[in-house]
Amino acid sequence: MDTNDRAAASAKGAVSGRHTLGSLPESQEPLDPAALPSLPPIPPDDNLTDGAEPSHTIYAADWYAARERVDGASPGTRPLLVSLLDVVEAGWLAVRELQHWYDANSARARQDDAYGHLLAFVDGDVVDLYREVARGVAELVPGWAGWESDADPDDVAGDVITFVRYLAVLNLAVQVAEVPESFAVLVASVEARLHGWGTGAAALITKVADRIWRT
């Protein structure tokens, strides 16, 4: 399977749409670094960046493929798509800290108490939904088989709104539950850093939709 086929298969198999609470994070196919030598080499464990990434990341084959495809977008849509990809990556710098916390405390997540449930919520819902947003955004970039029928800006915008709600719920929960203070501080910090992120991302998605689908 060549690079284009891998990218198309990855995008075709990506799941965008309303997130189901408690769903398991989906695996993402690693990209062959030889196909795109300008990208960082892929370390072990499906970690596609420089080692700063947690166990689950937005950086997978479909994301790298979207970054390559965006160069071929029309001059009128390319800046909007690049800005949208950039916004998702900027938000991920905050969100990934939650996944790092989960990775360091994954055994604790199996305990049947408030802290364990909130850790599981971080991994299986909050971070997983952000990764679904990233997959959906990657699908908005034209140039893959099925784009015309499967790319859905309204669905991605809905996931953005839901993610913001999940993060707000998590922040409210850690303020009253029996959890380590440092965990509560981290969650509050992540939500503060993402203040306004959802509004900006949703606005960009609307602009992309107006430019590509509604003209």
N, C-alpha and C positions, 0 to 999 in steps of 0.2 A: 504494500500500500504506500503510495507516494505522499508527499507533504499535503497536497491539496485534498486528497482522499481522507487523510487522517483528520484534517481540520474540519472537513464537511461532516465526517462521521461523528466527531466530537460535538459539533454544533447541533447536529440532528438529534443526538442522544441527550443533549442537555435538557434539564427539566426546569422550565420557567413557569411561573404561575403562583397561585395561592399556596402558601406554605402550610403544611399539616403539623400541628403541634406534636412534638416528640418524634418526628421522623428522623431517620438516621442520615448523617451526612453522606453525600454521594462521592464515590471515588471519581478522580479525574485522570485521564490518560496522560502520562508524561510525554513531553515533546522531545523528538530526536534533536539534540543540540547541533548535530552535523548539518541538519537541514537549514538552520538559521544561525550561522556562526557569530552573528553580531550580538546574540543574546548571551546572558551569563550561562556557564556550564551548569548542568543539572547535578546537584549533589545527591546522595542516596536518599531513600525513603520518600520518593516522589516530591521532594522539596525543590521547587523550581527556581529558587533565588540563591542568595549567598550564604545561607545558613541562618538568617535572621527570622525566617518564617517558622510558624508553629506547625503542628501535625496536619492541620487542615488550612488550606490557603486558597486565595483567588487565582494564584499564578499557576495555571494549567494550560494544556494545549489549546483550548478554545480561547483563552485570554490572549496568548501570544499570537494566535492566528488572527484575532481581531485587530491587534496592533499592527500586524503586517498588512491586512486588508484595507485598513483605513487610509493608507497612502493612495489607494486606487479610487477612493470616493470622489464624487464630483466636488469642484471647488466651492460650491455653495453649501455643501453638507459637511465637508471634511473638518472645518474648524469646530463645528458643533459636536461632532462625534469625538474628536480628539479631546475637547473640553470635558465631555461626559466620561470618557475613559479615565482622564486625569482625576476627576472628582471621585470616582470610585476608588482609585488607588490611594488618593489622599485620605479618604475615610478609613480605608483598610489599615492604615498606620495606627489608628486608634483601636479599631475593632480587634486586630490581631493580638493586642495585649490581653484581651479576655481569653482568647484561645491559649495563649502562653500560660496563663494562670491555670486554666483547666488541665493542660498537659502536665503541669507540675503537681496537680492535685487530683489526677484522674481516679486513683484508687479511692479517695475520699468521696467521690461522686456516687459510689455504689452504696453508701450508707443511707438508710431510710430516715432522713431528718431534713430540716429546712436547708441546711448548707449543702447536703448532698443533692437535693432536688434542684437547687439553684445552680450548682455546678453543671448538672446534666442539662439544665435549661440553657446555659451559656453555650455548651457544645452542640446540642442537638436542635436548638431552636434559634437563638440569637445569631451566633456565628454562621450556622448553616443557612439561615435566611439571607444573610449578607452575601454569602457565596452564591446563592440563587440569584440575587440582584446582579452580581457580577456576571454570571452566566447569561442572564437575560440581556444585559447591556452589550455584552460581546456579540450576541445574536443580532442586535440592531444594526451592526456594521454590515453593509451589503457585501455580496461576493461569495456566499456559500450556498450549496445546494439546499433548497427548501426555504431560503430567506423570505421569499414572497409570501409564503403561506404560514410559516412558523414564527417569524419575528413578530413580537407583540408589545409595542410600547406601552399600551394601557395596562397590560398585565405587569410589566416591569415597574411602572409607576405605582401600581397597587402594592407590590412587594416592598417598595421603598417606604411607603407609608406604614405598612405593617411592621417593618423592621424598627422604625422609629418608636412605634408603640411598644414593641417587645422590649426595647432598651429602656424605655421609661418605666415599664412594669418591673423590670429587673432592678432598676435603681430604687424604686419605691420599696421593693421587697427587701433588699439588703440593708435598708435603713432601719427596719424593724425586726428582722429575723436574727437569730443567734448565729452569726457568721464572724469570721475574723475581721477585725476592724480594717486591716489593710486591704481586704477584699472589697469591703464596702467603699473604701476610699478610691480604689481603682475603678470600680463601676461608676461612681459619681464623676470621676475625672474623665472617663471615656464619654459619658453622656454630655458633659460640659464641652469637651473638645468637638463633639459632633453637633453642637447647637447650631441649628440652621442648615445642617448638611442635607437633611431630607428635603427641605423646601427648595434648596438649590438644585439638587439632583432631579427632583420631579419637574422643576421648571425646564431644565435642559432636555429631559426626555420629551416634554411637551413640544419644545421647539424642534427637536429632531423629528417627531411625528408630524408636526405641521409642515415641515420642509419636505419630507419624503413621502408620507402616506396621505396627507390631506391637501395636496396641491393639485 
